[in-house]
Amino acid sequence: MSGSAHRPVGRRTFVLAATAAAAGTALTGTAHAAAFGWSDDGSHYVVDTGAQLVFKVSKSTGDLTSLVYRGTEYQGYGGMNSHIESGLGASTVGISQSGSTILVSVTHGTLKHYYAARSGENNIYLWTNKADTSVSATRYIVRVKKGAFLNDEPDSYTYAPTAIEASDVFRKSDGQTRSKHYSKRRVMDYDYVGWSAGGVGLWVVRSNHEKASGGPFYRSLLRHQSADGGGLYEILYYGQNQTESQRFGLQGPYVIAFTDGGAPSSALFPGTLTTPWADSLGISGYVPASGRGKVAGVGISGRNSAYPYTVGLANSAAQYWGSARSSDGYFSVGGVLPGTYTLTVFKGELALYTTSVSVSAGGTTTLNTIALPSSNDPANAGAIWRIGDWNGTPGGFKNADLMTYAHPSDVRAASWTGNVVIGGGGETAAFPCYLWKDVNSGLLVYFRLTAAQAAAAHTLRIGVTTAYANGRPQITVNDTWTSAIPSPPTQPNTRSLTNGSYRGNNHTFTYSVPASAWKTDTSQYNVLRIDVVSGSGATGFLSAGTAIDAIDLLA
């Protein structure tokens, strides 16, 4: 179920397939598709797409109260509707039809929300315009009836009855952990999320996230299941481990799509979807394709071909990104709102270069080849030894892959302790991806120096990708020299390391170690101790901590 035709370079889908519903589980049918149109039953606007989908929107709240596909009702999670946030409450709701499009408009204070149906399609197109903080609206959730789809994916609560952190991280009886936070995927890695079972696929196709925050590498809620049913999310803004301020304005379209079990049409994917039929609907904040521009780059030189490169555009109003072509670094980012943006070139997830670009409606801003200065990439510095890669992620370190979809206490995690000896091979895989004050602070790294190396001062660098509770590394060499406690860099102030995300603000700590700290006997190991220091945080895995990008001793 890949649905990969006509897709932009570098984009990937996120298919979460589920097993069929348990035998004997009944989903009741309440309506059948007839002809395209709408009606008013007194409490709801009832929209028939003229295909196989009929849905209802509450006239008092704007909630989506019914999703009937092929005569079967799928809406319903613990008695709750599908809606913005946890429901807007009293709202002004209207409906209109323009040719082959029906538009339901919801107004709640300064927030405006829309549902659109197209004749002959099993899709619902949604837009949400949050103008300010007066209305809480950070997500849309499609609530799915219990028994429609069963799964045991990492974001499923179904088989994990014991809460171990807050009220949203759970442990199964076999020691594996589950949470709605454990999505595995960055925003740039998926086009849609959902389930498929019994010849029916239910998906949420994400928007282009131009008014969301966090950039292309951000991770947030995608879906979950529990004993009451399931939820599929479109995140409009998410505060967990967030690196940016909230943006405001129209987000969408994002799409609720039903299929015969396969993936949604690639024509709905962000970056591919065009909606000229919506240009004249009067959607608040809507900017058609003609009012947008493009940034294109001839190429990027000075790249390391072993890594993917991403180009991001961001300002206080919008964000965009695109993959650089592996052969020459060519990139193109389209559908951009007019304005001036900071353009950032990322190696992996590590920012190496920034510049300013301006975008005009209907225009293409063409950039000559961007030459990355060699000194901008910390990997180009000569090192006596290095643990990890300078790529902005803890990839390759012990437990790094697991931590995007499990809690650090998960039974599948290797021991968080254990010292490392340089020169034996496998140093990165032996070094834990995260360090905590209350778990594995004081980890030791053993290494030898030549006589010439021991006679000179050296710089030691520790790169981190995020930190919790101001956790940062202080180093001691051979129990004779200890660094000052470094100032904490700006990092998100919420949970991170325990909810599936290492993505924060990349920062490099540098320590100038004097020659007097080294052992002069070249047959002896020098010992580096790394402690996590902070006066905040709780205990265990919620004590002050940090995620490691790379550690090296410069020549």
Backbone torsions as a table, in degrees:
resi	resn	phi	psi	omega
1	MET	NA	68.6	-174.1
2	SER	-98.9	-35.2	179.1
3	GLY	50.5	53.6	-168.1
4	SER	-101.8	2.8	-176.9
5	ALA	-66.7	141.6	175.2
6	HIS	57.4	42.5	-177.1
7	ARG	-106.5	145.8	-179.6
8	PRO	-62.1	152.7	177.6
9	VAL	-59.3	131.8	173.7
10	GLY	90.9	-9.8	-177.9
11	ARG	-86.4	143.8	178.9
12	ARG	-130.4	154.4	178.0
13	THR	-90.1	165.6	176.9
14	PHE	-130.5	93.6	-179.2
15	VAL	-101.4	123.9	177.4
16	LEU	-114.6	92.0	-176.7
17	ALA	-78.7	149.1	-178.3
18	ALA	-125.8	159.6	174.8
19	THR	-76.9	163.3	179.6
20	ALA	-65.7	154.8	178.5
21	ALA	-61.5	149.2	-178.6
22	ALA	-59.9	145.3	180.0
23	ALA	-58.0	137.0	178.6
24	GLY	93.4	-11.1	178.7
25	THR	-77.1	126.0	-175.8
26	ALA	-110.1	135.1	172.9
27	LEU	-116.0	120.7	-172.2
28	THR	-80.0	141.6	175.5
29	GLY	-96.9	138.9	-176.6
30	THR	-124.8	-11.3	-178.9
31	ALA	-159.6	160.4	178.9
32	HIS	-131.6	146.7	180.0
33	ALA	-63.9	139.8	178.0
34	ALA	-126.8	-93.4	178.5
35	ALA	-125.2	153.1	-179.5
36	PHE	-60.7	132.1	179.2
37	GLY	158.8	-174.9	-179.8
38	TRP	-140.7	158.8	177.3
39	SER	-142.7	170.4	-179.1
40	ASP	-123.4	114.4	-179.3
41	ASP	-93.3	9.7	180.0
42	GLY	104.6	-43.1	179.4
43	SER	-110.3	-19.0	-174.5
44	HIS	-138.2	153.7	161.9
45	TYR	-89.9	125.6	-177.7
46	VAL	-107.0	118.6	-175.6
47	VAL	-112.2	124.0	175.8
48	ASP	-107.2	119.4	-176.5
49	THR	-76.3	-6.7	-177.4
50	GLY	76.1	5.3	175.4
51	ALA	-110.2	-109.4	178.8
52	GLN	-127.1	16.9	-174.9
53	LEU	-123.5	130.1	173.5
54	VAL	-128.3	129.7	178.9
55	PHE	-134.8	157.7	-178.7
56	LYS	-122.1	141.3	175.1
57	VAL	-122.8	128.8	179.9
58	SER	-62.6	132.5	179.0
59	LYS	-76.0	-13.8	-177.7
60	SER	-101.1	-27.2	-175.0
61	THR	-123.5	-19.3	-173.7
62	GLY	80.5	5.0	176.0
63	ASP	-67.4	148.1	170.3
64	LEU	-86.7	111.0	-170.4
65	THR	-103.3	-10.1	-179.0
66	SER	-154.2	137.3	175.2
67	LEU	-133.9	96.1	-177.5
68	VAL	-106.5	117.1	179.1
69	TYR	-120.8	124.5	-177.0
70	ARG	54.2	36.7	176.9
71	GLY	82.3	1.4	-178.5
72	THR	-110.7	132.8	178.9
73	GLU	-82.5	126.0	178.4
74	TYR	-110.2	-19.9	179.8
75	GLN	-73.0	139.5	174.2
76	GLY	136.2	105.8	-179.7
77	TYR	-132.2	106.0	179.1
78	GLY	57.7	31.6	-179.9
79	GLY	79.3	7.2	-178.5
80	MET	-104.3	157.2	179.9
81	ASN	-89.1	174.8	168.6
82	SER	-90.2	137.4	-171.3
83	HIS	-172.6	173.8	170.0
84	ILE	-70.1	135.0	179.0
85	GLU	49.4	-124.8	176.7
86	SER	-107.0	21.6	-178.5
87	GLY	108.3	134.9	-176.6
88	LEU	-81.2	-26.3	-172.3
89	GLY	84.6	-159.6	-174.9
90	ALA	-53.5	124.2	-177.4
91	SER	-142.4	163.6	173.6
92	THR	-95.8	121.5	-173.8
93	VAL	-123.8	130.2	178.3
94	GLY	-133.6	168.3	-178.7
95	ILE	-142.5	146.8	177.3
96	SER	-149.6	158.0	177.4
97	GLN	-128.0	133.5	177.2
98	SER	-130.9	98.7	-178.3
99	GLY	60.5	-118.3	-175.8
100	SER	-94.3	18.0	-179.9
101	THR	-127.2	133.9	172.7
102	ILE	-113.2	132.0	-178.6
103	LEU	-123.6	124.9	172.6
104	VAL	-103.0	125.9	-177.0
105	SER	-112.2	133.2	-178.8
106	VAL	-123.5	128.0	176.8
107	THR	-122.3	126.8	178.1
108	HIS	-136.7	99.9	-175.0
109	GLY	62.0	-127.2	179.8
110	THR	-86.7	-2.5	-178.1
111	LEU	-93.1	138.3	175.2
112	LYS	-126.7	136.5	-177.3
113	HIS	-134.8	148.9	-173.9
114	TYR	-138.2	144.7	168.9
115	TYR	-122.0	133.8	177.4
116	ALA	-128.6	142.0	175.6
117	ALA	-124.3	143.8	178.3
118	ARG	-116.0	138.2	-177.4
119	SER	-57.1	126.9	175.8
120	GLY	84.1	6.8	-179.5
121	GLU	-113.0	143.9	174.8
122	ASN	-94.9	44.7	-177.0
123	ASN	-127.5	150.1	168.4
124	ILE	-121.4	122.1	178.9
125	TYR	-94.1	133.4	-177.0
126	LEU	-125.8	143.9	171.2
127	TRP	-132.6	146.8	177.2
128	THR	-135.7	126.4	178.3
129	ASN	-116.0	103.6	175.1
130	LYS	-99.0	115.7	-172.7
131	ALA	-88.1	-25.7	-175.3
132	ASP	-164.5	-171.2	-176.6
133	THR	-89.0	5.3	-177.3
134	SER	-69.5	-21.4	178.0
135	VAL	-121.5	130.0	178.0
136	SER	-79.8	116.1	178.8
137	ALA	-154.4	95.9	-178.0
138	THR	-117.7	-0.8	-178.1
139	ARG	-161.7	160.6	161.7
140	TYR	-117.5	134.3	179.9
141	ILE	-122.8	126.7	172.6
142	VAL	-92.4	114.5	-176.8
143	ARG	-95.6	123.4	-170.4
144	VAL	-110.5	137.7	-174.8
145	LYS	-58.6	141.4	176.0
146	LYS	-55.7	134.1	176.4
147	GLY	89.3	-9.5	179.3
148	ALA	-66.6	-40.5	179.5
149	PHE	-143.7	135.2	177.4
150	LEU	-119.7	140.5	-178.9
151	ASN	-154.9	167.9	172.2
152	ASP	-134.8	46.6	176.7
153	GLU	-75.1	167.7	-177.1
154	PRO	-57.4	-26.1	-178.5
155	ASP	-95.4	18.6	-178.7
156	SER	-97.9	133.9	174.4
157	TYR	-88.3	-15.5	-164.1
158	THR	-51.6	-43.0	-175.1
159	TYR	-109.5	23.3	-177.8
160	ALA	-130.3	85.7	-169.6
161	PRO	-83.2	-13.6	-171.8
162	THR	-104.2	117.1	177.6
163	ALA	-75.1	132.0	-178.6
164	ILE	-120.9	-13.2	178.0
165	GLU	-152.4	129.2	-175.2
166	ALA	50.0	-134.7	175.0
167	SER	-128.3	26.4	-174.9
168	ASP	-136.6	7.8	173.3
169	VAL	-124.9	129.6	-170.5
170	PHE	-129.1	156.5	177.1
171	ARG	-120.7	135.2	172.9
172	LYS	-81.4	170.2	-179.1
173	SER	-66.8	-23.3	179.3
174	ASP	-87.6	3.2	176.5
175	GLY	94.3	-7.8	175.5
176	GLN	-76.1	153.2	-176.8
177	THR	-113.6	154.2	-178.7
178	ARG	-140.1	147.6	175.1
179	SER	-164.5	149.6	174.5
180	LYS	-64.3	-17.2	178.9
181	HIS	-76.2	-19.8	-169.9
182	TYR	-86.8	74.5	-174.2
183	SER	-86.7	-16.4	-175.6
184	LYS	72.1	-34.0	-166.3
185	ARG	-103.7	144.0	168.3
186	ARG	-82.4	162.4	-178.2
187	VAL	-56.9	-40.8	-176.3
188	MET	-70.9	-8.9	-174.7
189	ASP	-92.5	-9.0	-176.4
190	TYR	-137.1	153.1	174.0
191	ASP	-108.9	-27.9	-176.7
192	TYR	-153.8	160.1	174.8
193	VAL	-134.6	156.3	177.7
194	GLY	159.1	-160.5	-175.5
195	TRP	-136.6	157.9	175.2
196	SER	-139.7	129.0	178.3
197	ALA	-162.7	143.0	173.3
198	GLY	59.6	32.5	178.4
199	GLY	78.8	14.9	178.1
200	VAL	-130.3	132.3	172.8
201	GLY	-115.8	133.1	176.1
202	LEU	-122.8	121.9	-171.5
203	TRP	-134.9	151.8	164.4
204	VAL	-114.0	117.4	176.5
205	VAL	-91.0	123.6	-173.2
206	ARG	-72.4	161.5	173.0
207	SER	-80.4	-175.3	177.7
208	ASN	-80.6	-1.1	175.6
209	HIS	59.4	29.0	-177.8
210	GLU	-67.2	-25.5	178.9
211	LYS	-106.3	6.6	173.3
212	ALA	-81.8	-171.1	-178.3
213	SER	-139.5	158.1	175.9
214	GLY	109.9	-16.2	176.2
215	GLY	81.4	-174.2	-172.7
216	PRO	-69.6	-20.1	-174.1
217	PHE	-99.5	7.8	-175.3
218	TYR	-73.5	144.7	175.5
219	ARG	-117.5	138.5	176.7
220	SER	-154.1	-172.3	-178.0
221	LEU	-62.0	137.6	175.4
222	LEU	-121.6	-44.7	-179.5
223	ARG	-165.8	164.8	172.2
224	HIS	-158.7	161.0	170.1
225	GLN	-134.1	147.0	175.3
226	SER	-142.0	-171.8	-179.5
227	ALA	-64.1	-19.8	-176.7
228	ASP	-92.0	-13.8	-177.2
229	GLY	143.0	-156.0	-176.5
230	GLY	-132.3	163.1	177.9
231	GLY	-137.2	135.8	173.9
232	LEU	-115.3	133.9	-171.1
233	TYR	-114.2	145.3	156.6
234	GLU	-116.3	113.5	-176.5
235	ILE	-86.7	118.9	178.2
236	LEU	-87.4	-36.3	171.0
237	TYR	-159.7	136.9	-178.2
238	TYR	-134.0	128.5	-172.8
239	GLY	-87.7	-15.1	-177.5
240	GLN	-66.6	124.7	178.1
241	ASN	50.3	40.7	-176.5
242	GLN	-86.8	136.6	-178.1
243	THR	-102.2	-7.6	-175.7
244	GLU	-129.8	160.3	174.0
245	SER	-72.1	159.8	178.8
246	GLN	-69.3	137.2	173.8
247	ARG	-99.3	154.9	-178.5
248	PHE	-123.1	159.1	179.8
249	GLY	125.0	-172.7	-174.1
250	LEU	-77.3	129.4	173.4
251	GLN	-116.4	132.4	178.9
252	GLY	137.3	177.1	3.4
253	PRO	-79.4	147.3	161.9
254	TYR	-115.2	158.4	-163.7
255	VAL	-132.1	132.3	166.3
256	ILE	-92.9	116.8	-172.6
257	ALA	-124.7	130.1	171.3
258	PHE	-102.7	142.3	177.6
259	THR	-136.4	179.2	177.1
260	ASP	-83.1	17.7	179.5
261	GLY	117.7	-21.3	178.7
262	GLY	-82.7	-179.0	179.3
263	ALA	-68.1	156.5	174.8
264	PRO	-65.8	159.3	-179.2
265	SER	-60.5	137.1	178.4
266	SER	-65.1	-16.4	177.4
267	ALA	-67.9	-12.8	178.9
268	LEU	-93.8	-7.7	-172.2
269	PHE	-69.1	147.9	175.5
270	PRO	-60.5	137.1	-176.1
271	GLY	90.4	-16.8	178.6
272	THR	-113.2	-37.9	-176.3
273	LEU	-64.3	127.4	170.5
274	THR	-118.6	142.8	-173.9
275	THR	-130.9	55.6	178.3
276	PRO	-60.3	-25.3	177.9
277	TRP	-66.8	-18.1	-180.0
278	ALA	-93.4	-5.3	-174.0
279	ASP	-59.4	-34.1	-174.2
280	SER	-106.4	17.0	-176.4
281	LEU	-83.6	-11.0	179.0
282	GLY	79.8	26.5	178.9
283	ILE	-71.1	126.9	-176.6
284	SER	-62.1	125.3	178.6
285	GLY	84.8	1.1	-176.7
286	TYR	-70.5	131.7	177.0
287	VAL	-122.5	115.8	-178.3
288	PRO	-71.5	172.4	-179.3
289	ALA	-58.4	-33.4	-178.9
290	SER	-67.7	-18.5	179.6
291	GLY	-97.2	12.8	-177.9
292	ARG	-120.8	165.1	-179.6
293	GLY	-130.5	-168.4	-175.1
294	LYS	-142.9	149.8	170.6
295	VAL	-119.6	127.7	179.3
296	ALA	-131.4	138.5	179.8
297	GLY	-117.6	133.5	179.4
298	VAL	-59.0	-37.1	180.0
299	GLY	173.4	177.8	176.8
300	ILE	-132.4	119.1	178.0
301	SER	-100.9	160.5	-178.5
302	GLY	82.9	15.8	179.3
303	ARG	-80.5	157.5	169.5
304	ASN	-98.1	112.9	-171.9
305	SER	-64.5	-9.3	179.4
306	ALA	-78.7	-8.3	-174.1
307	TYR	-124.4	148.6	171.2
308	PRO	-77.2	148.7	177.5
309	TYR	-120.7	138.6	-179.3
310	THR	-124.4	141.8	176.7
311	VAL	-111.5	124.0	179.7
312	GLY	-114.0	146.5	172.9
313	LEU	-120.3	135.1	-179.3
314	ALA	-154.6	141.6	164.7
315	ASN	-145.4	-171.8	-175.4
316	SER	-69.2	-14.7	-175.5
317	ALA	-102.7	-26.1	-173.5
318	ALA	-158.6	163.9	177.5
319	GLN	-143.1	147.4	179.5
320	TYR	-150.8	165.6	176.8
321	TRP	-160.6	164.0	175.7
322	GLY	-159.1	157.0	-179.9
323	SER	-85.3	140.3	174.1
324	ALA	-84.3	137.1	-178.8
325	ARG	-63.8	134.0	-173.1
326	SER	-64.2	-29.8	-174.9
327	SER	-73.6	-37.5	-174.3
328	ASP	-142.9	-3.8	179.1
329	GLY	85.3	8.9	176.4
330	TYR	-59.7	141.4	177.1
331	PHE	-145.2	155.3	176.7
332	SER	-147.1	125.4	179.0
333	VAL	-122.3	112.6	-175.6
334	GLY	-109.5	177.4	178.5
335	GLY	67.0	31.5	-173.0
336	VAL	-92.7	133.3	175.8
337	LEU	-67.1	145.3	178.5
338	PRO	-57.8	142.1	179.3
339	GLY	154.7	-179.4	176.8
340	THR	-106.3	131.1	-173.4
341	TYR	-126.6	153.0	165.8
342	THR	-85.3	121.1	176.5
343	LEU	-96.0	127.8	-179.3
344	THR	-123.3	133.5	174.1
345	VAL	-101.5	124.7	-178.9
346	PHE	-109.9	132.4	166.4
347	LYS	-95.1	113.9	-168.3
348	GLY	61.7	-114.5	175.5
349	GLU	-117.6	14.2	-177.2
350	LEU	-99.6	119.8	-179.9
351	ALA	-70.7	125.8	-178.5
352	LEU	-114.6	-18.3	-171.8
353	TYR	-157.7	139.9	174.4
354	THR	-135.8	150.5	172.9
355	THR	-154.8	174.6	-179.0
356	SER	-109.5	137.0	177.0
357	VAL	-133.7	149.0	177.2
358	SER	-115.0	141.5	-176.5
359	VAL	-123.7	135.4	178.2
360	SER	-119.4	155.8	-179.2
361	ALA	-62.6	129.2	177.2
362	GLY	76.3	2.6	-176.6
363	GLY	-110.7	163.8	174.3
364	THR	-119.4	120.7	174.7
365	THR	-88.3	112.0	-177.0
366	THR	-101.6	128.9	-178.5
367	LEU	-109.8	138.3	172.9
368	ASN	-67.6	171.9	-179.1
369	THR	-54.3	128.2	176.6
370	ILE	-85.0	121.6	178.6
371	ALA	-97.4	114.5	179.7
372	LEU	-79.8	118.2	177.4
373	PRO	-61.0	135.4	-178.6
374	SER	-57.3	-35.3	-177.1
375	SER	-70.7	-14.7	180.0
376	ASN	-74.5	-21.5	-179.3
377	ASP	-98.7	112.7	-177.8
378	PRO	-61.2	-19.8	179.5
379	ALA	-69.3	-17.4	-178.2
380	ASN	-82.5	-10.1	178.3
381	ALA	-74.5	138.2	178.3
382	GLY	-67.6	131.8	-176.4
383	ALA	-128.2	144.2	172.5
384	ILE	-70.0	-42.4	172.3
385	TRP	-153.0	157.4	-178.8
386	ARG	-146.6	137.4	173.8
387	ILE	-114.2	123.8	-179.4
388	GLY	86.5	175.6	178.2
389	ASP	-113.6	143.9	174.8
390	TRP	-80.9	86.4	-179.8
391	ASN	-136.3	9.3	176.6
392	GLY	81.8	7.5	179.8
393	THR	-137.2	160.9	173.9
394	PRO	-86.2	16.3	-178.4
395	GLY	-53.4	135.2	180.0
396	GLY	95.9	-23.1	176.9
397	PHE	-75.8	161.4	-178.4
398	LYS	-58.4	128.0	176.6
399	ASN	74.1	4.8	-174.4
400	ALA	-61.2	-47.3	-178.4
401	ASP	-63.3	-42.1	-177.4
402	LEU	-62.5	-33.2	-171.8
403	MET	-71.3	-8.0	174.1
404	THR	-85.0	-6.8	178.5
405	TYR	-144.9	23.1	178.5
406	ALA	-156.7	160.5	176.3
407	HIS	-80.6	150.0	179.0
408	PRO	-57.9	-22.8	179.2
409	SER	-84.0	-0.5	-177.6
410	ASP	-55.7	142.0	-178.2
411	VAL	-62.2	-22.7	-178.8
412	ARG	-79.9	-11.6	-178.5
413	ALA	-75.1	135.2	172.3
414	ALA	-70.5	163.1	-178.4
415	SER	-53.6	135.8	179.7
416	TRP	-79.8	-8.4	177.5
417	THR	-102.1	178.9	-179.9
418	GLY	119.3	125.7	-177.3
419	ASN	-86.8	167.2	-172.2
420	VAL	-125.8	136.4	176.5
421	VAL	-112.8	122.2	-179.9
422	ILE	-74.8	134.5	174.6
423	GLY	108.6	-13.4	-178.8
424	GLY	-89.7	-8.4	-175.4
425	GLY	87.4	148.5	177.7
426	GLY	75.3	21.5	-177.3
427	GLU	-62.7	-41.3	-177.7
428	THR	-65.5	-46.0	-179.3
429	ALA	-64.5	-22.2	-179.7
430	ALA	-88.9	-14.6	-176.3
431	PHE	-93.5	127.4	-177.4
432	PRO	-65.6	142.7	-178.1
433	CYS	-68.6	-27.8	-179.8
434	TYR	-122.9	146.5	173.4
435	LEU	-123.1	133.9	178.1
436	TRP	-123.5	148.1	178.4
437	LYS	-60.6	-36.4	-172.2
438	ASP	-103.2	5.6	-175.2
439	VAL	-121.2	-55.2	-173.8
440	ASN	-141.6	24.8	174.7
441	SER	-62.5	146.3	-178.7
442	GLY	92.0	14.5	178.6
443	LEU	-61.1	142.1	-174.6
444	LEU	-109.9	140.3	173.5
445	VAL	-120.5	123.2	-179.5
446	TYR	-102.5	135.0	178.9
447	PHE	-156.6	154.1	176.7
448	ARG	-106.4	152.5	175.3
449	LEU	-123.3	149.4	172.0
450	THR	-74.4	169.1	179.8
451	ALA	-60.3	-41.1	179.9
452	ALA	-65.7	-40.4	179.3
453	GLN	-66.6	-39.1	-178.2
454	ALA	-71.6	-15.3	-178.6
455	ALA	-87.2	-1.5	-175.0
456	ALA	-125.8	155.7	172.0
457	ALA	-74.0	151.9	179.7
458	HIS	-140.2	156.1	175.5
459	THR	-99.8	128.6	174.2
460	LEU	-106.0	135.4	-178.8
461	ARG	-120.8	138.9	172.6
462	ILE	-127.2	114.0	176.5
463	GLY	-94.5	136.3	179.1
464	VAL	-125.4	155.9	-179.4
465	THR	-104.8	-24.3	174.8
466	THR	-165.3	176.9	176.3
467	ALA	-152.3	150.7	175.6
468	TYR	-113.7	134.7	176.5
469	ALA	55.3	39.4	177.0
470	ASN	63.8	23.1	177.2
471	GLY	-63.6	129.4	176.5
472	ARG	-149.7	156.8	-172.6
473	PRO	-86.3	136.1	167.1
474	GLN	-115.9	139.4	-175.4
475	ILE	-115.8	150.6	172.6
476	THR	-129.8	136.0	-180.0
477	VAL	-114.5	120.4	175.0
478	ASN	55.4	27.4	178.3
479	ASP	58.4	16.9	-178.7
480	THR	-120.3	-23.2	-179.6
481	TRP	-131.8	127.9	-179.6
482	THR	-124.2	134.1	179.7
483	SER	-72.0	162.4	169.3
484	ALA	-67.0	158.9	174.8
485	ILE	-76.5	118.7	-177.1
486	PRO	-71.4	154.8	175.2
487	SER	-69.5	144.2	179.8
488	PRO	-74.4	133.8	174.8
489	PRO	-75.0	165.6	176.9
490	THR	-68.9	123.0	179.4
491	GLN	-140.0	161.5	175.1
492	PRO	-56.5	151.1	-175.6
493	ASN	-106.3	20.8	178.6
494	THR	-115.7	-179.9	173.1
495	ARG	-58.4	150.0	178.3
496	SER	-146.7	-61.8	-172.3
497	LEU	-63.9	-21.7	-178.7
498	THR	-103.0	-3.0	-179.6
499	ASN	-120.2	30.2	168.9
500	GLY	87.7	15.3	-176.8
501	SER	-135.9	127.7	173.1
502	TYR	-103.7	0.2	-171.2
503	ARG	-84.8	112.7	174.3
504	GLY	-135.9	-131.7	175.2
505	ASN	-106.1	113.2	178.9
506	ASN	-60.0	136.7	-177.6
507	HIS	-147.2	143.9	177.6
508	THR	-115.0	122.1	173.0
509	PHE	-90.3	133.3	177.3
510	THR	-120.7	139.9	-177.4
511	TYR	-129.8	125.0	177.6
512	SER	-92.1	105.2	-175.5
513	VAL	-95.3	122.3	-178.1
514	PRO	-72.4	157.1	179.5
515	ALA	-59.6	-30.1	-178.4
516	SER	-65.2	-15.0	-178.6
517	ALA	-80.5	-20.2	-173.7
518	TRP	-84.3	154.0	173.2
519	LYS	-79.8	135.7	-178.2
520	THR	-86.0	-17.6	176.9
521	ASP	-80.5	107.9	-174.0
522	THR	-68.3	-13.4	178.0
523	SER	-82.4	-13.0	-178.6
524	GLN	-94.8	150.1	175.6
525	TYR	-81.4	136.2	163.3
526	ASN	-79.2	148.5	-176.8
527	VAL	-123.2	119.4	175.1
528	LEU	-101.8	124.9	175.1
529	ARG	-109.4	132.4	179.3
530	ILE	-113.8	115.7	178.3
531	ASP	-108.8	146.7	173.8
532	VAL	-97.4	125.8	-177.3
533	VAL	-119.4	142.4	175.5
534	SER	177.5	149.2	177.1
535	GLY	-96.3	3.6	-178.1
536	SER	-119.3	-172.3	-177.2
537	GLY	92.5	167.9	-179.3
538	ALA	-102.6	-126.6	-179.3
539	THR	-124.8	168.2	176.3
540	GLY	57.9	-133.6	-177.6
541	PHE	-75.2	-5.0	172.8
542	LEU	-105.3	13.4	169.6
543	SER	-78.6	169.3	-179.1
544	ALA	-55.8	134.4	-177.2
545	GLY	-152.4	173.9	179.9
546	THR	-153.0	156.1	178.7
547	ALA	-106.0	137.6	-171.9
548	ILE	-97.7	134.4	173.1
549	ASP	-97.2	-53.1	178.9
550	ALA	-163.5	156.1	175.8
551	ILE	-134.7	131.2	176.1
552	ASP	-149.9	159.0	174.8
553	LEU	-113.3	116.2	-174.5
554	LEU	-77.5	148.4	-179.1
555	ALA	-70.3	NA	NA
